[in-house]
C-alpha cells in the first residue's frame, strides 16, 4: 500500500509535466488571445496556392510552433503574427522531407522543389524559433544532401551565409548532434566557395545578380567585383565552422578557419574601406579601384561582428536622410549619389529602392553594433525608429503584406503581382526576439537579455513561449507592474521561474 502511495503522486507529476511540454504553454500569455490574427489573415485572400500547411490549419500550426508576443503598439503585434502566418505558407512537403520556398509560384531558375538559395540564411535565422525543429532540419539536409547524397545543384547559385545561420540556429536549440553530423558537408561547401569565388588577393568576388542584388550602382550582372556582402558572408561562415570544430575538439581545424577569418577581415578593412567616405564599398575588378558609392551592403560586415571598433563611424550614414534614411525605409544606395534610382523601375533594381532582404540584414547588424561594440553613432532609439518604419511598410490598403521591394518615398510596393505575394526573402520576427526584446543567443547556460526598446516608448510588452536551450523563456517589461502582475520593471523567466530582473530597461543575465 505504501509503495502505491509513493508511485501514484509521482506518476501524476510526471504526466502533468509531460502535458505542459507537449502543449508548450506560455507562462503569461495565452495563445488563444492571438487567434483572431490568423482568422483575419485567412479572410484576406482566395487561397489559390496550398502547400504543406493550408490556411485552415494555420492557427493549429502556429499554436504548436511559435513564440507569443504582446505589446501596446498593435501594428508591431499584428506583423509579428502575420510573418509567422506567411512563413508557414512556404513550408512544402517533398518525398525527402520539408523545405522552405522563397516564392509560392514556380520560378524557372529555381532548383528542385522550387528552392532558391539566396535567402536561405534568412530562412534559417527566422525559423530557428519554431518549436518543431524538423521543418528546418529537413530543409538543411535537402539543400546539402538532397541530390543523391550531395548538395543541390544550385546551393552556391547565390551568395549565402548558410553556415553562419546554421551555427546561430544551434545557439537556440543546442542540437550538437545535428551540427556535428553536418560539419563535413559545410567544410566541403566552404572549400567549393574558395575554389569558385576567391580572387588571387584572397578577397571573394561575386556578380551583382548572384549576390541577389540586380542592377546596382557599383557593378553589373557580369562584373566579378569583390563586395562587402560576400566577404562578410564568408567571414561569418568561416567563424561558424571554427566554432563547430571547437565543439568536437578539433583545435587544429579551428585554427585553420581562424586564419581564414583573419585574412578576410584584414583584406576587407584594407581593400574595401573607403577612408574618405568612411564606408565599406565594392572594389571594381576593372581598374582595381573602389566604386565610390555607399551602398547598404556596406553595413553587412557588422552582421558578423567583423570590423574593428574604429570603423563604426560608417553608421552615421544610416540615420542621415541625405544618405540612407528615407521616409519608407533604408535605401539600398546613397540617396545623394547621381545614379540613385536611375535604372528604371520594377525589374529588381538595387540602385536605391528599399528591400526587406537588406533591411533585415542591416537591422541585425545594427543590433550587433549596439550589443557588441563601443560606439556613439547610433542608439536603441534609432533601432526602434527604423524597425517601426519596417513595420509600417508591411501593409497594403491597411492589410498586412510583404513583397519584394518598395519605393522609398511613397511606400508603394514595386512588384505586387502574384509572384511577389508573401515573399519569403527577409526576417522580421528574429529582429523582434533578438533585437527589440533583446534575447541574445549564446552557447553557455547564461541567458542574456538586452532590449533595444528605448525608455519611455512602451510601458509594457511580453515575449513568451520562446523555446530556447530546451526551456520556455519569458521576457516581461511592465513599468508599473500592473499589466502582468509579475513585478515592476524588466524580468526574465525560465520555465516560470524568475532568473533576473531590473526596475529599468537594461542588459540582464541570469542562469538557465
N, C-alpha and C positions, 0 to 999 in steps of 0.2 A: 504493500500500500504506500509506504513512504517513497519508494522508488518512483511510482506513478505520479505522486505529488510533485516531485522534482522535475520529471521529464515533461509533463504537460505544460506547465508555465514556460519552460524553456522552448518547447515547440511553438507555443503561441507567439513568443517574442521573435523567434526566427521567421515565422510566417509573416508577421507584421512588418519586419524589416525587409523581407523579400518583396512584399507588396509595394512598399514605398519605393524600392529600387526600380521595380518594373514600371510603376506609374511615373517615376521621376517628377514628383510634385515639387512646385516651388515652395520655398519657405514662407514667403509673404504673399506673393502674387498668385492668383488663381487663373489657370488657363482659360476657363470659361468666360472670364471678363473681357477677353480679346477675340472671341469667336466672331463677333459682329464684323470685324475687319475682313476675315476670309469670306463671310457670307456676302458682304458688299462687293468684294473683288470678283466673286463668281458671277455677279449680276452685270458686270461691266462689259462683258463680251459674249459673242457667239463662239463657243469653244470649237473651233474648226480643226485644231491640231491637239491630239491627246497622246501623251507618252506614258511613262510607267505609272504616274500618279495623276489621274484626271482631277478636274475641279471638284467633283462630288466627293473625292477622297482627300482633298487638300487639307481641310481642318483636322481630320483624324491624323494625318501625317505630321502636321505642324505640332499638334499636342504631344506627340511622342518624341519629337526631334529638336525643337528649337528652344533657346533661352527666351525668357519673358522680359519685357521692358515696358516701364510706365514712366511718363513724365508730364509736366503741365503743358508743354508745347505740343499740341496734338498732331501737327504735321510731321514732327520727328517720329512720334509713336506710330503713326499710320504708315510712313515709308519703311520703318523697321519691319513691320509685319508684311507689307507689300513685297519687300525684297526677298523675304523667305518664301512667300507665295509664288513669286516668279522663279526663284531658284528651283523650286520643286518641279516647275514645268519643264525644266531642261534635263531632268533625270530620265534616262532612256534605258530600257531593258534590252539586252542583247543576249545571244546564246553564250557569251563569255562572262556576262555579268552586267552590272550597271555602269553607265557612262554619263558624263555631263556635256551637253551640247552648248554651242555658242549661239547658233541660230536655231529656231524651231523649223524653219523651212530648209530644204536641202540646198547645199551650196556646191557648185561644180568643182571648186578647188579643195574641198574637204577630204579627209581621209575616210576610211571605212567607218560606218556608223554615224556619218556626218560630223566627225570630230575635227576640230581645228585647234592647233596648239598655241595660238597667240595669247590667249587669256587663261591658259592652264594654271599659271601661278595665282591669278585672281580666284579661280575656282577652288583651289586648294585652301587658300587663306580664308575665304568666306565659309566654306563648308566644314572647316576644322571644328566648328562649334556645334555641328549636328550630333545628336546623341548616338545615332546609329552610324558607326564608322564604316560599315560595309559598302555604302554608296561610293565613297571616295577611295576606299581600299580597292574595290573593283576597278574604278576608273584609272587609278595609277597603274595597276597591274596590266590593264589592257593597253595603255599607252606604251609601257615598257616591255610587255611580253605577249601582246595580242596578235603578233604576226609570226605564227609558228614558233613561239617561244622567244622571239626577238621583238625589238621596238617597232611600232607602226612606222610606215614609210615616211610620214610627214611630221615625225616628232620634232625634227630640227628645221622644219619648213619656215618657222618664225623664231625669232629670238625668244628666250624664255628664262625664267628664274625658278624653274620647277624644283630643283634640288633644294634651294633655299626654302621654298614653300613647304616641301615635304618635311624638312627639319623643323620648321616653325609649327607645323601640324603636330609633330612629335612632342613639342613643348606643351601642347594642350592635352593630348591623350596618353602620353608616356608609353606608347606601344613600341618598346625596344625591339621586340621580335620582328616587327614589320620592317623597320628601317635596316636592321642587320641583314635581313633576307634580301632587301632591295639594293643594298650598298654596291655590290658588284655591277649591277645594271647602271647605277649612277656614275660609277667610275668610268665605265665604257662610254657613257654619254658625254661626260666631260672631255675625255680624250678625243672623241669624234669632233667636238666643237673646236678643240685646239688644232686638229688636222685641217678642218674646213674653213675656219674663220679667224685664225690668228695670223697677224702680219709678221714680217721678219723682225720688226722692232718690239714685238711682244704684245701690242695692243690688238684687240679684237675689232673687226670691221663688219659692217652689215649694209645691205641695200635698205633704203628707207622703207620700201614696201614690205620687206621681210622683217623689219622692226615693228610691223603692224602700224606703220605711220606713213601713209602715202602722201605724196605731194607736199613735202616740207620746203622751207626756205633754204635750209642748209645743204641740201643734197639733191638726190634724184633716184628714180627707180632702178637705175643701172650703175650708180656710183658706189664704189667699195670704200666707204668712209669709216674711219674709227669714230665711234659715237659714245657719248656718256652712258647711254642706255645699255647697250650690250656689254660694255665693260663693267658697268655696275652689276649687271646680272651675273657675269662670270666671276666677279669678286665674291658676290653673295653665294653662288653655287660652290665655289672653292671652300669658302668658310664653312658651309653646311657639311660638305664631305669631310673636312678636317675634324669637325666636332663629332661626326658619326664614327670616324676612325678612332677617336679617343674613347668613345663609348665601348668599343670592342677591345681597347687596349693596344691598338696598333699605332704606337707613337712615331714609328719611322714614316709611315704614310701620312700621318697627321702633319709631320714636319714638312713633308714634300708639298702638301697643299697650303701650308702656311707660307712657303716660299712663293707659290703661285699667287697667293693673295697679295703679298708684299710687292711683288713685281707689278701687278696690275695697279695697285694703289700708287706706287711711285710714278708709273707712266701716266696715269690719269692726271695726277697733280702737276706733273711737269709738262705734259704734252697737250692736255685738253683744257687746262685752266687759262683763261684769258685774263691776264693780270691787269690790263687797263679797264676791262669791263667787269671784273670781279665775278666771273661766271665760268662754269664748265660748258664747253662748246664742242661742236663737231669739228674734227680736223679733216680738211679736204685732202683726198688722196692726190688729186692733181694739184701740184704746186706745194704740197706739204705745208699748208697754212691753215690757220683757224678760219672758220666760216664767218666770224664776226657778226653773229646774230645770237641773241639769247633765245633759247627755246626751253619749253617746260621740262624736257628730258635732262636739263642741267641740274635738276633737283634730285634725280634718281639716285646718285651716289649715296645720299643720306638714307634712302630706303634700306640700305645695307650697312649703315653706320661706318662708311668707308672714310670720308675726308677727315683730316685733322681739324682741330678747333678753329684755326685761323682762316679757314675757308668759309666759315659760316656767314660772312658778310654777304654772300650771294643771296641770302634770304631777305635782304632789304628790298629786293625786286618783287617779291611775291605780293606784298601788300601795296605796291606802288600802282596807282591807277593808270599811269602812263606806260607801264611795262606789262604786268600780267593780271592785275586785278580789274576785272570788268564787271559790269552790273549783273551778269548772269554766270559768273564763274571765273575760273582760272584759265586764261587763254594758253594755247599750245605754243604761241610765239609772241615775241615782244610787240606790243601794240604800237610802238613808236617806229618800228622798222618800216622802210618804204615798201617792202614786199609783203607786208601783213595783209592777209586775206586777198591776195592778188591772183590766186589760182582758179578763181571762179567759185562755183557752189555745187554741192551735192554729189561730188564724186570722191568722197572720203578724204578731204583736204585736211592736212595738219599744219597749215600755214597761219593758224590763229584761232580757229573756232574751238569751242570748249568740248572736250572729250571726257566722259566719265572714266574711261580707261586710265587716262593721265591724271585726272583729278584725284582718283582714289590712290594712285601711286604717290602723288605729291603730298596728300594728307597723311598717308602712312609715314612718309619720310619726315614730315613736319612733326609728327608725334614722337618719332625717334629723336629729332633735334631737341625737342622740349624736354625729353626724359633723359637723354644721354650726353648732352653737350652743355658747355658753359658759354652762353651767348645772351645778348640783349637785343637781338634784332626782331624777334617775333615772340608773342606771348600766347597764353591759353585763350585770351580774348580773341586774338587773330584766328586761332584754330577754330573756335566756335563760330565766328562770323563766316568763315569760308565753308564750314560744314553746313551752316544754316542756309547759305546760298545753294549749296549742292542739294539740300532737301527741297528747297523751293523750286528748283528746276525740274524735279521729277514729277511734274504734273502737266496734263493737257486738258483744257476745259474743266479744271477743278477735279480731275480724276488722276490718280497715280499713274505714272507712265515712266518707263525707262527705255531709251533708244540709243542710237549710235553717237550722235554729236549734235551740238546746237549752236545757234547764233549767240555771240557773246553780248550783244546789245539789246536784242529783243526777247531772247529766251526761247525762240521758236526752234523746235526740233527739225533738223535738216534732212532726215531720212525717216519719214513717218509711215512709210508704206509697210506692207505685210512682212517683208523680210526683216524689218527692224524692230518689230514688237518684242518686248521682253528681252531685249538684247543682253545676253549674259557675258559681259565684257568688262566688268568692273567689280569692285567691292563697295559695300556700304555698311552692313551690319558689323563687319570686323572693325570698322572705324568707330562705331558706337561702343563696342565692347572694349577694345584696347586703347582707344583714344579718349573719347568723351567720358566714359565711365572709368577708364583707366586700369583695367586688368592687364598687367604686363606679364605674359607667359615666361616662365623660366624653368630650369632643369631641376632645381632642388625642391625641398619641402617648405620653402618660404613662399607665401603668397604676397605679391606686391601689387598695390593699387594706387594709382596716381591720377585722379580725374582731371581732365583738362577743361572741365566746366568752369568758367570764370566766376568769381564770387559775385553774388548779387543777381545772377541771371535767373536761376530757378531756386525755389525754396525746397524742392524735393525731387527725387527720382528714385527708381528702384530697378536694378538689373538682377534678375533672379533665374533660378533653374539653369545655371551655367554648369555644364559638366566639364570639370577641369581636374586632371590627375585622378579621375575616378570618383570625385566628390562633387557635391552640389554646392555651388558658390552663390552667395547673395551679397550684393553691394547696395547699401542704402544711404541716401543723403536726405536727411529730414531736419531742416534748420531748426524747427521748434519742437520736434518730437511728437507733434500731434497727428501727423499724417499716417505714420505706420506704427506708432506707439512702441518703438523699439529703442527709444532713447534719442536724445538730441544729437545732431551733427552727422558725421560720416562714420559708418560702421561696416565691417566686413565679417561675413558669417560663413562658416564651413559646416555643412550638414546641420544647419540650425544652431550652431554654437558660435558665439561672437569671439573672434580672434584678434580684432584690432578696432580701435575707434579714435575719433578726434572730434572736438566741437567745431572744427573748421574743415574746409576742403583743402586737403594736403596729402602728400605721399604717406601711405601706411604700409607696414609689413606685419605679417603675423605667421604663425606656424600652421601648416596644413595638418 
